[in-house]
């Protein structure tokens, strides 16, 4: 809704806020959407590491639609970025825990 301005004005800060709340509850599309926001810099600085991390989490939790974007991001990353992303994935999983919701 906030990301695309459906029924309200676009507000990337609010979009990210609501996607984070949903991601905490295990909503896989929300996890992937956080990656999308960071990949495109919608209201935040572009961050390929965060984009890859969140997309990878969604994919690992069963959100198959994240496979192509995650692979495209990975192809653009160097080994240092991938290492940072993997550390971030571990940190996010420790914070939110893996959820089984789809």
C-alpha positions in Angstrom: 0.0 0.0 0.0 2.6 2.6 1.1 5.3 1.2 -1.3 3.1 1.8 -4.4 0.8 4.5 -3.1 -2.3 2.3 -3.3 -5.1 4.1 -1.4 -2.6 6.5 0.2 0.4 8.5 -0.8 3.7 6.7 -1.3 5.7 6.6 1.9 8.7 4.4 1.8 9.5 4.8 5.5 6.0 3.5 6.4 6.3 0.7 3.8 9.6 -0.5 5.3 8.1 -0.2 8.8 5.1 -2.4 8.0 7.2 -4.9 6.0 9.6 -5.2 9.0 6.6 -5.9 11.3 5.3 -8.5 8.8 8.8 -10.0 8.4 9.0 -10.5 12.1 5.8 -12.5 11.9 7.3 -14.7 9.2 5.5 -13.2 6.2 7.8 -14.3 3.3 6.7 -11.7 0.8 7.5 -8.9 3.3 11.0 -10.3 3.8 11.5 -10.2 0.1 10.0 -6.7 -0.2 12.5 -5.4 2.4 15.2 -6.7 0.0 13.5 -4.9 -2.9 13.4 -1.6 -1.0 17.1 -1.8 -0.2 18.0 -2.9 -3.8 16.2 0.1 -5.3 17.0 2.6 -2.6 13.3 3.4 -1.9 13.6 5.8 1.1 16.9 4.3 2.1 20.4 4.3 0.6 20.8 1.5 -1.9 22.3 -1.5 -0.2 23.0 -4.6 -2.2 24.2 -6.4 1.0 20.9 -5.9 2.8 18.9 -6.5 -0.4 20.6 -9.9 -0.9 20.3 -10.8 2.8 16.6 -10.2 3.1 15.9 -11.8 -0.3 18.0 -14.8 0.7 16.1 -15.2 4.0 12.8 -15.1 2.1 14.1 -17.7 -0.4 15.4 -20.0 2.4 12.1 -19.8 4.2 10.3 -21.0 1.0 9.5 -17.8 -1.0 10.4 -19.2 -4.4 9.7 -15.8 -6.1 12.8 -14.4 -4.5 15.1 -16.9 -6.4 15.7 -14.8 -9.6 16.3 -11.5 -7.7 18.6 -13.1 -5.2 20.6 -14.8 -8.0 20.8 -11.5 -9.9 22.1 -9.7 -6.8 24.6 -12.4 -6.0 26.0 -12.1 -9.5 26.7 -8.4 -8.9 28.5 -9.0 -5.5 32.1 -9.7 -4.7 33.3 -12.2 -2.1 33.6 -9.5 0.6 30.0 -8.3 0.0 28.8 -11.9 0.1 30.6 -12.5 3.4 29.0 -9.4 4.9 25.6 -10.5 3.6 26.0 -14.0 5.1 26.9 -12.4 8.5 23.8 -10.2 8.2 21.6 -13.2 7.3 22.9 -14.9 10.5 22.2 -11.8 12.5 18.7 -11.3 11.1 17.9 -15.0 11.7 19.0 -14.8 15.3 16.9 -11.7 15.8 13.7 -12.8 14.1 14.1 -16.5 14.0 13.2 -18.6 11.0 9.4 -18.7 10.5 7.4 -21.3 8.6 4.7 -19.0 7.5 4.2 -18.5 3.7 
